[in-house]
Amino acid sequence: MIWHKYTIHTTEEAEDAVSYMLYELGITSIEINDRKPVDPESNGGLFGDVVPEMPEDDHLAEISFYTYDREDGEDILVQNGVGMAAPDDREDSPELIAAVKNGLEEMRSYMDIGAGTVTERDTADEDWANNWKKHFHSFEVGDVLIEPTWESDPEKEEKAAVTLRIDPGEAFGTGAHETTKLAIQGIRKYIHAGDTVMDIGTGSGILGILALKSGAARVFGTDIDDNTLPAITENLKQNGIDGTRFQRVLGDIAADSHVQELAGDETYDLITANIIAEILEGITPVIPRFLKKGGVYITSGILTEREQMVTDAGERAGLHVLEINRMGDWSSVIFRR
């Protein structure tokens, strides 16, 4: 099967109008690329990604959609790609492309759509959802071995104190980033058998699962993205862990009263939060409510230049800095209550 990628060259102002026009034509899966500045509060909420450094906004945009050519009898398999919207299950036709171009010309009469041109690029048939997996292989963080679910290395597994089998799913990390490595090192140092653990912004559940495999009795994981739920469920299964030991709750631990009530006061021996510094500054004031006296709070995801922001927030909350660890441009600050 050959996929055709059609890209409309337009403006940021026209993004919504062009997207709606495509939707009216039955094209419901699109990609939008522009240089709009990223606001972490409105793009991802409290647990948004690290804000990237981007080129100056030129107010232009590219909106892309996919069609396909199919030979007779050929099955169609459309899977959601990593970092890419799923192509529509739509065969290519001159009529469709003509309708798109006509729609753009109509829009040009009443708004600025920029160039309003359409370019085409063909791409060979491939499994977008799985093609990226060739770049993710097992690796070690101290005495922890992290393996993708699609490969196994018995020799490395035998040497490791803990082996994690992880499928990141569509939107979550593999553990290879420096921020997750720092959090893993902190957990391995401070975890004790029978501990109760809270993992804030749990994502694929990698840190909570590590805690359970390191002796924790149970984990309370929070996140605002419901895509975390199937990812954690699958990763618990891959690691042979009873799902009742990992309670998963959607919501903001800093602001949602129902999440706070479910968490319980002074319940946790260890709390982890691998999030950006600005968000850590916002959630750290509530941490003493949930952390036992003497408990440990492990933060990561902090650009080293913003380290002080987190240490100050912890000290204002009555927490004591135990240690600060760094890897590349990133820091992890570990506190004790």
matplotlib code that plots the C-alpha trace (Angstrom):
import matplotlib.pyplot as plt

x = [0.0, 1.2, 0.2, -0.1, 0.6, -1.1, 0.1, -1.8, 0.4, -1.6, -1.5, -2.0, -5.0, -6.7, -5.9, -9.3, -11.2, -9.1, -9.4, -13.2, -13.3, -11.4, -13.7, -16.7, -15.1, -14.8, -11.1, -11.0, -7.4, -4.9, -1.5, -0.9, 2.6, 3.3, 5.6, 3.1, 4.8, 4.1, 2.2, 2.7, -0.5, -2.8, -0.8, -0.8, -2.1, -0.2, 1.7, 2.7, 5.9, 9.1, 8.7, 10.9, 13.0, 11.5, 12.3, 10.6, 6.9, 6.4, 2.6, 2.5, 1.1, 1.1, -2.0, -1.5, -3.8, -3.3, -4.9, -3.9, -3.7, -4.8, -4.5, -7.5, -7.8, -5.3, -6.2, -6.1, -4.5, -4.4, -2.7, -2.2, 1.4, 3.7, 3.8, 1.6, -2.2, -3.7, -4.3, -8.0, -9.2, -9.7, -8.7, -7.1, -9.2, -8.8, -12.3, -11.3, -8.2, -10.1, -12.7, -10.0, -8.5, -11.9, -12.6, -9.3, -10.2, -13.6, -11.9, -9.4, -12.3, -13.0, -9.9, -6.1, -5.1, -1.5, -0.2, -3.1, -1.2, -1.3, 1.8, 1.9, 4.5, 4.2, 5.4, 5.8, 3.5, 4.7, 3.5, 3.8, 2.8, 5.6, 8.4, 9.9, 10.5, 13.7, 15.3, 14.3, 16.5, 17.2, 19.5, 20.6, 20.2, 22.5, 21.2, 18.0, 17.5, 14.8, 13.6, 11.0, 8.3, 9.3, 12.8, 14.5, 18.1, 18.3, 22.0, 21.4, 18.2, 20.2, 22.7, 20.1, 18.6, 15.4, 14.1, 11.4, 9.5, 8.0, 5.8, 5.5, 2.3, 1.4, 2.5, 4.7, 8.4, 10.7, 12.8, 15.8, 15.7, 18.0, 15.1, 13.7, 17.1, 17.6, 14.2, 15.1, 18.3, 16.5, 13.9, 16.5, 18.4, 15.5, 12.8, 12.3, 10.3, 6.7, 6.7, 3.6, 4.4, 2.7, 3.8, 2.6, 2.3, 2.7, 2.5, 3.4, 3.8, 7.5, 8.4, 5.5, 6.2, 9.9, 8.8, 6.6, 9.4, 11.8, 9.6, 6.9, 3.6, 1.4, 1.4, -1.0, -0.4, -2.0, -2.1, -4.4, -4.2, -6.6, -4.2, -2.1, -4.7, -4.2, -0.5, -0.1, -2.5, -0.4, 2.9, 1.7, 0.7, 4.1, 5.8, 3.6, 2.2, -1.2, -3.0, -4.8, -1.4, -1.2, -4.2, -4.6, -6.5, -7.1, -6.8, -4.6, -3.2, -2.6, -6.1, -8.6, -10.2, -11.5, -7.9, -6.6, -9.2, -8.5, -4.8, -5.2, -3.3, 0.3, 0.0, 3.2, 6.8, 8.0, 6.5, 7.9, 7.3, 9.1, 7.7, 9.0, 10.2, 7.3, 4.8, 6.8, 6.8, 3.0, 2.5, 5.2, 3.2, 0.7, 3.3, 3.6, -0.1, 0.4, 4.0, 4.7, 7.0, 10.5, 9.2, 11.2, 10.0, 11.9, 11.6, 13.1, 12.4, 14.2, 16.4, 19.5, 19.1, 15.7, 16.9, 16.6, 12.9, 12.3, 14.6, 13.0, 9.5, 10.4, 12.0, 8.9, 6.8, 8.9, 10.9, 14.7, 16.9, 18.7, 20.6, 20.7, 21.8, 22.5, 22.7, 23.3, 21.2, 18.8, 18.5, 16.8, 16.2, 15.4, 13.7, 12.8, 9.8]
y = [0.0, 3.5, 6.4, 9.9, 12.8, 16.0, 19.2, 22.5, 25.5, 28.2, 30.5, 30.0, 32.2, 29.9, 26.7, 26.2, 27.1, 24.8, 22.0, 22.4, 22.4, 19.1, 17.7, 18.6, 16.6, 13.6, 14.0, 13.6, 12.8, 15.6, 16.9, 20.6, 22.0, 25.6, 27.7, 29.0, 29.5, 26.7, 27.6, 24.6, 25.6, 25.4, 22.7, 19.7, 21.3, 20.8, 17.8, 19.3, 18.5, 20.5, 23.7, 23.4, 26.2, 27.0, 29.3, 32.7, 32.4, 33.1, 32.7, 30.1, 26.6, 23.3, 21.0, 17.5, 14.5, 11.0, 8.9, 5.6, 3.5, -0.1, -3.1, -5.4, -7.7, -5.9, -5.6, -2.2, -1.8, 1.7, 2.1, 5.2, 6.3, 7.6, 11.4, 11.2, 11.3, 8.1, 8.4, 8.2, 4.9, 6.8, 5.8, 8.5, 10.2, 13.2, 14.3, 14.5, 16.6, 18.8, 19.4, 20.4, 22.9, 24.3, 24.7, 26.6, 29.0, 29.7, 30.5, 32.8, 35.1, 36.0, 35.4, 35.3, 31.7, 32.4, 30.5, 28.1, 25.6, 21.8, 19.6, 15.8, 13.3, 9.6, 7.2, 3.4, 1.3, 0.7, 0.1, 3.6, 2.4, -0.1, 1.2, 3.3, 0.3, -0.6, 2.4, 1.3, -1.5, -2.7, -0.5, -0.3, 2.3, 1.1, -2.3, -1.9, -3.4, -1.8, -4.0, -3.3, -5.9, -7.0, -8.2, -10.1, -10.7, -13.5, -12.9, -9.3, -10.2, -12.7, -10.0, -7.2, -6.8, -5.6, -6.0, -3.8, -4.8, -1.6, -0.8, 3.0, 3.0, 6.0, 8.9, 7.9, 7.5, 4.5, 5.5, 6.3, 10.1, 11.6, 12.8, 9.2, 7.8, 10.2, 9.3, 5.6, 6.0, 7.9, 5.2, 2.4, 4.3, 5.2, 2.5, -0.1, -3.3, -2.7, 1.1, 2.8, 5.0, 7.9, 8.6, 12.0, 12.3, 8.5, 8.2, 4.7, 3.7, 3.0, 4.5, 3.0, -0.4, -0.1, 0.7, -2.4, -4.6, -3.0, -4.1, -1.5, -2.8, -0.6, 2.5, 5.3, 6.8, 10.1, 11.7, 13.9, 12.0, 9.0, 7.4, 6.4, 3.8, 1.2, 1.9, 1.1, -1.9, -3.4, -2.7, -4.3, -7.4, -7.5, -7.4, -10.0, -7.5, -7.7, -4.6, -4.1, -3.0, 0.0, 2.3, 4.6, 7.9, 10.6, 14.2, 16.9, 16.1, 19.8, 21.0, 18.1, 17.4, 14.0, 12.9, 14.2, 12.3, 9.1, 9.6, 9.9, 12.1, 11.1, 7.8, 7.6, 6.6, 7.8, 10.2, 10.6, 13.4, 13.5, 16.7, 20.2, 22.6, 25.1, 22.3, 20.9, 24.4, 24.3, 20.8, 20.7, 22.8, 19.9, 17.1, 17.3, 16.5, 13.1, 12.2, 10.4, 12.1, 11.0, 10.2, 10.9, 13.1, 12.5, 15.2, 15.1, 16.6, 19.8, 21.8, 22.5, 26.3, 26.0, 23.8, 26.6, 27.1, 23.5, 23.6, 26.9, 25.4, 22.4, 24.4, 26.7, 23.5, 22.5, 19.8, 19.2, 18.8, 15.5, 15.6, 17.0, 14.9, 16.0, 14.3, 16.3, 19.4, 17.9, 17.8, 15.7, 17.2, 14.7, 15.9, 14.4, 15.5]
z = [0.0, -0.8, 1.5, 0.2, 2.5, 1.5, 3.2, 3.1, 3.5, 5.4, 8.4, 12.1, 12.0, 9.4, 11.2, 12.7, 9.5, 7.3, 9.8, 9.9, 6.1, 6.0, 8.6, 6.5, 3.7, 5.9, 6.7, 10.5, 11.2, 10.6, 11.7, 12.4, 12.5, 13.5, 15.6, 18.2, 21.6, 24.0, 27.2, 29.6, 31.6, 28.6, 26.7, 29.0, 32.1, 35.4, 34.0, 30.6, 28.8, 29.1, 27.1, 24.1, 22.6, 19.3, 16.3, 16.2, 15.4, 11.7, 12.0, 9.2, 9.6, 7.8, 8.0, 6.7, 6.0, 4.5, 1.8, 0.3, -2.8, -2.3, -4.6, -5.0, -2.0, 0.1, 3.7, 5.4, 8.8, 10.2, 13.5, 15.6, 15.2, 17.9, 17.5, 14.4, 14.0, 12.5, 8.7, 7.7, 6.2, 2.9, -0.6, -2.7, -5.3, -7.6, -6.5, -2.9, -3.6, -5.9, -3.2, -0.8, -3.2, -4.0, -0.3, 0.1, -2.8, -1.2, 2.1, 0.4, -0.6, 3.0, 5.1, 4.9, 4.3, 3.3, 0.3, 0.4, -1.7, -1.4, -1.8, -2.0, -0.8, -1.1, 1.6, 1.5, 3.5, 7.0, 10.5, 12.0, 15.5, 15.7, 13.4, 16.2, 18.3, 16.5, 18.3, 21.8, 23.3, 26.8, 29.0, 32.6, 35.3, 38.2, 39.1, 37.2, 33.8, 31.6, 28.7, 26.0, 26.0, 22.5, 23.4, 26.2, 27.3, 29.8, 30.6, 31.5, 33.5, 35.6, 36.6, 37.3, 40.8, 39.2, 35.6, 34.3, 31.1, 29.7, 26.7, 26.7, 24.7, 22.5, 24.7, 27.5, 28.3, 28.1, 31.1, 28.9, 29.6, 32.2, 34.4, 34.7, 35.4, 38.2, 39.7, 39.4, 41.2, 44.0, 44.4, 44.6, 47.3, 49.5, 49.0, 51.8, 51.9, 52.8, 51.9, 50.6, 47.6, 45.7, 42.1, 40.8, 37.0, 36.8, 32.9, 31.9, 35.5, 35.3, 38.6, 40.5, 39.0, 40.0, 43.5, 43.7, 42.3, 44.8, 47.8, 48.1, 49.4, 47.2, 45.0, 44.5, 41.1, 39.8, 36.3, 34.4, 31.1, 30.8, 28.3, 31.3, 32.4, 29.6, 29.6, 33.3, 33.1, 30.3, 32.1, 35.3, 33.4, 31.6, 35.0, 36.7, 39.3, 40.8, 39.6, 42.9, 44.4, 42.0, 42.5, 39.5, 39.9, 37.3, 38.6, 40.0, 43.5, 44.1, 43.4, 43.2, 46.6, 45.5, 44.6, 47.9, 49.9, 48.0, 48.7, 52.5, 55.0, 56.1, 54.3, 52.2, 53.0, 49.7, 47.1, 43.5, 41.0, 37.7, 36.3, 35.3, 37.9, 37.5, 38.2, 41.1, 42.6, 42.5, 44.0, 46.6, 49.2, 49.5, 49.8, 53.6, 53.9, 52.3, 53.4, 56.7, 59.2, 58.1, 54.6, 51.4, 48.5, 45.2, 42.6, 39.1, 35.6, 36.8, 34.4, 36.5, 36.0, 37.8, 40.6, 43.2, 42.4, 43.7, 46.7, 47.8, 47.4, 49.5, 52.2, 52.4, 52.8, 55.8, 53.9, 54.3, 51.3, 51.6, 48.3, 44.8, 41.9, 38.4, 35.0, 31.8, 32.0, 34.6, 38.3, 41.0, 44.4, 47.2, 50.4, 53.8, 55.9]

ax = plt.figure().add_subplot(projection="3d")
ax.plot(x, y, z, "-o")
ax.set_aspect("equal")
plt.show()
